[in-house]
Amino acid sequence: MKADMILVDLERILRDPWLDEDLPIAEAFIHRALGQDVRTAIVGGRVVMEDGRMTTLDVDALYREIRKAGARGIPPRQRGHAEMLQRLKPHYQAWYNAWLAPEEGEPFYVLNRRR
């Protein structure tokens, strides 16, 4: 979805936890802005979010539908995938845990070199 325009509350972006006064606002926005900072969004000329709340979506109805789907449980095919992933889990955990073992020799990254 592409927005024609968004209005963003800059208060948190420019305040928390601290912002160098020499940093351009645009740069702070790029690095700090989150979806929760969007107050208004206009798409195709229609306001789809106002005061941080969706105007084109019944969130309560959506949540009811999600709860109904969740109550049906996991479909058999998905359950099979989940079981397969549980069987694989110890193997990929062992693989990645090996990455945490200290390496011998000089590190290759310039900032971590010993000389």
Number of C-alpha atoms within 10 A of each C-alpha: 5 8 13 12 13 15 15 18 16 15 9 13 20 18 10 9 7 9 13 9 8 6 10 10 13 9 10 15 14 10 9 14 17 12 8 9 16 18 16 19 23 16 14 11 10 12 17 17 19 15 12 17 14 15 15 10 11 9 12 9 10 11 11 11 12 11 11 11 11 10 9 8 10 12 8 9 8 11 12 12 11 13 11 11 12 11 11 11 12 10 11 12 10 10 11 10 10 10 9 8 8 7 8 6 6 10 11 9 7 8 8 9 9 8 6
